[in-house]
Amino acid sequence: MTHHDLDTWRDRLEQHAPGEAGHSDRVSVYAVATADRLMNGPDFPGRDSLADLRRVRITAALHDIGKLRLPSELFAPDRAWSASDVRLIREHVLVPDELADPELDHEAIRQHHERLDGLGYPDGLRGLDIVPLARVIAVCEAFDAMVFEARYRKPKSEEAAIEELRRGAGTQFCPSVIEAFVAVQPLIQPLVL
């Protein structure tokens, strides 16, 4: 996937669901730094190449690309989500068919809302059944969602968001991914808009 291709998909997502481009960019930066910290450890054994980090970047940047499959009115700023809207939004983990690229990890995108305790979606996977990159994206996305304002809540401080991640260690999130993220977060946070 070229930079132009990535930008094109990111721009389509931003037009469809305003605010997603910034979120995607931040999650991508967090995920690359976190994965780099984890590489050659138990969560990313034997992975240490720039190609692996490129795949992390592309997959993390497009982790919410499945929102293009959903009606754009779901993402209107003034829309209150019904229970049926929430069920529909959970389908965003499915990648559009026209986005078949070997550098995009479809499995990680599908699993980025799974939880270690099996209470996530779409498949209720547990623990190490969740691919490593999905575990990284889950932590990075959760942090970003907490520190930036959303339609349904005010932003938390970075410190409060990290504490929330740590409270979810072992149930929602992978503890080693949280600690890798916490180690790199102070270095990358000022760079992200």
C-alpha positions as CSV (number, residue, x, y, z in Angstrom):
1,M,0.0,0.0,0.0
2,T,1.4,3.4,-1.0
3,H,1.3,6.5,1.2
4,H,-1.2,7.9,-1.4
5,D,-3.5,4.8,-1.0
6,L,-3.3,5.1,2.8
7,D,-4.2,8.8,2.6
8,T,-7.0,8.1,0.2
9,W,-8.6,5.5,2.5
10,R,-8.1,7.8,5.5
11,D,-9.7,10.8,3.7
12,R,-12.7,8.6,2.7
13,L,-13.1,7.6,6.3
14,E,-12.9,11.2,7.5
15,Q,-15.6,12.3,5.1
16,H,-17.8,9.4,6.1
17,A,-17.2,9.7,9.9
18,P,-15.8,13.1,10.8
19,G,-12.9,13.0,13.4
20,E,-11.7,9.6,12.3
21,A,-8.6,10.8,10.5
22,G,-7.1,12.3,13.6
23,H,-8.0,9.3,15.7
24,S,-6.5,7.0,13.1
25,D,-3.3,9.0,12.9
26,R,-2.9,9.0,16.6
27,V,-3.6,5.3,17.1
28,S,-1.1,4.5,14.3
29,V,1.6,6.5,16.0
30,Y,0.9,4.9,19.4
31,A,0.8,1.4,17.9
32,V,4.1,1.7,16.0
33,A,5.9,3.0,19.1
34,T,4.3,0.3,21.3
35,A,4.9,-2.5,18.9
36,D,8.5,-1.4,18.5
37,R,8.9,-1.6,22.2
38,L,7.4,-5.1,22.3
39,M,9.2,-6.6,19.3
40,N,11.2,-9.7,20.1
41,G,9.4,-10.1,23.4
42,P,6.7,-12.7,24.2
43,D,4.0,-10.6,22.4
44,F,5.9,-10.2,19.1
45,P,8.4,-13.0,19.0
46,G,10.9,-12.9,16.2
47,R,9.6,-9.7,14.7
48,D,11.9,-6.8,14.3
49,S,11.9,-5.6,10.8
50,L,10.8,-2.3,9.3
51,A,8.3,-4.3,7.2
52,D,6.6,-5.5,10.4
53,L,6.4,-1.9,11.7
54,R,5.0,-0.7,8.4
55,R,2.3,-3.4,8.7
56,V,1.5,-2.1,12.2
57,R,1.3,1.4,10.9
58,I,-1.0,0.6,8.0
59,T,-3.2,-1.7,10.0
60,A,-3.5,0.7,13.0
61,A,-4.2,3.6,10.7
62,L,-7.1,1.7,9.1
63,H,-8.3,-0.1,12.1
64,D,-11.8,1.6,11.9
65,I,-12.0,1.4,8.1
66,G,-15.0,-0.9,8.3
67,K,-17.0,2.2,9.3
68,L,-17.2,2.9,5.6
69,R,-19.6,-0.1,5.3
70,L,-22.0,1.6,7.7
71,P,-24.5,4.4,7.0
72,S,-22.8,7.8,7.4
73,E,-25.8,9.2,9.4
74,L,-24.6,7.0,12.3
75,F,-21.7,9.3,12.7
76,A,-23.6,12.6,12.7
77,P,-22.4,14.6,15.8
78,D,-25.9,15.1,17.1
79,R,-27.2,11.6,16.7
80,A,-28.0,9.7,19.9
81,W,-27.2,6.0,19.4
82,S,-30.0,3.5,19.9
83,A,-29.3,-0.1,20.9
84,S,-29.7,-1.1,17.2
85,D,-27.2,1.6,16.2
86,V,-24.7,0.2,18.7
87,R,-25.2,-3.4,17.3
88,L,-24.6,-2.0,13.8
89,I,-21.5,0.0,14.8
90,R,-20.0,-3.2,16.2
91,E,-19.8,-4.4,12.5
92,H,-17.1,-1.8,11.8
93,V,-14.5,-4.5,12.6
94,L,-15.3,-6.0,9.2
95,V,-13.0,-4.7,6.5
96,P,-14.6,-3.6,3.2
97,D,-14.1,-6.3,0.5
98,E,-12.4,-3.8,-1.9
99,L,-9.5,-3.3,0.6
100,A,-7.6,-6.4,0.0
101,D,-3.9,-5.5,0.7
102,P,-1.2,-7.9,2.0
103,E,0.1,-5.2,4.2
104,L,-3.2,-4.9,6.0
105,D,-3.8,-7.3,8.9
106,H,-7.5,-8.1,8.5
107,E,-7.4,-10.4,11.5
108,A,-6.0,-7.7,13.8
109,I,-8.7,-5.2,12.6
110,R,-11.5,-7.8,13.2
111,Q,-10.2,-8.5,16.7
112,H,-9.3,-5.0,18.0
113,H,-12.4,-4.9,20.2
114,E,-11.9,-8.4,21.7
115,R,-11.0,-8.6,25.4
116,L,-8.7,-10.9,27.3
117,D,-11.6,-12.1,29.4
118,G,-13.7,-13.1,26.3
119,L,-16.3,-10.4,26.7
120,G,-15.3,-8.4,23.6
121,Y,-16.6,-8.6,20.1
122,P,-17.2,-9.9,17.4
123,D,-16.1,-13.4,18.3
124,G,-15.6,-13.4,22.1
125,L,-12.0,-14.5,21.8
126,R,-9.9,-14.8,25.0
127,G,-6.3,-14.2,26.0
128,L,-3.7,-15.3,23.5
129,D,-6.4,-16.3,20.9
130,I,-6.4,-12.5,20.2
131,V,-3.5,-11.7,17.7
132,P,-0.8,-9.5,19.2
133,L,-1.4,-6.6,16.9
134,A,-5.1,-6.5,17.9
135,R,-4.0,-6.4,21.5
136,V,-1.8,-3.4,20.7
137,I,-4.5,-1.5,18.8
138,A,-7.0,-2.1,21.6
139,V,-4.8,-0.3,24.1
140,C,-3.8,2.5,21.8
141,E,-7.4,3.1,20.6
142,A,-8.8,3.0,24.2
143,F,-6.2,5.6,25.3
144,D,-7.0,7.9,22.4
145,A,-10.7,7.5,22.9
146,M,-10.3,8.5,26.6
147,V,-8.1,11.6,26.2
148,F,-10.0,13.1,23.2
149,E,-13.5,14.4,23.5
150,A,-16.3,12.3,22.1
151,R,-20.0,12.7,21.7
152,Y,-20.7,10.7,24.8
153,R,-18.2,12.0,27.3
154,K,-15.6,14.6,28.2
155,P,-11.9,13.8,27.8
156,K,-9.9,12.3,30.7
157,S,-6.4,13.5,31.6
158,E,-3.5,11.3,30.3
159,E,-2.9,10.1,33.8
160,A,-6.5,9.1,34.4
161,A,-6.6,7.3,31.0
162,I,-3.4,5.3,31.9
163,E,-4.9,4.4,35.3
164,E,-8.1,3.2,33.5
165,L,-6.0,1.1,31.1
166,R,-4.2,-0.4,34.1
167,R,-7.5,-1.2,35.8
168,G,-8.4,-3.2,32.7
169,A,-5.1,-5.1,32.7
170,G,-5.7,-8.9,32.5
171,T,-9.4,-8.5,31.8
172,Q,-9.8,-6.1,28.9
173,F,-6.2,-5.4,28.0
174,C,-2.9,-7.3,27.8
175,P,-0.8,-6.1,30.7
176,S,2.5,-6.2,28.8
177,V,1.0,-4.1,26.0
178,I,-0.2,-1.5,28.6
179,E,3.3,-1.3,30.1
180,A,5.0,-1.0,26.7
181,F,2.5,1.8,25.8
182,V,3.0,3.6,29.1
183,A,6.8,3.4,28.5
184,V,6.6,5.1,25.1
185,Q,3.5,7.4,25.6
186,P,5.4,10.3,27.2
187,L,7.8,10.3,24.2
188,I,5.1,10.4,21.5
189,Q,2.2,12.2,23.0
190,P,3.6,15.7,22.4
191,L,4.1,14.8,18.7
192,V,0.5,13.9,18.1
193,L,-2.2,16.5,17.3
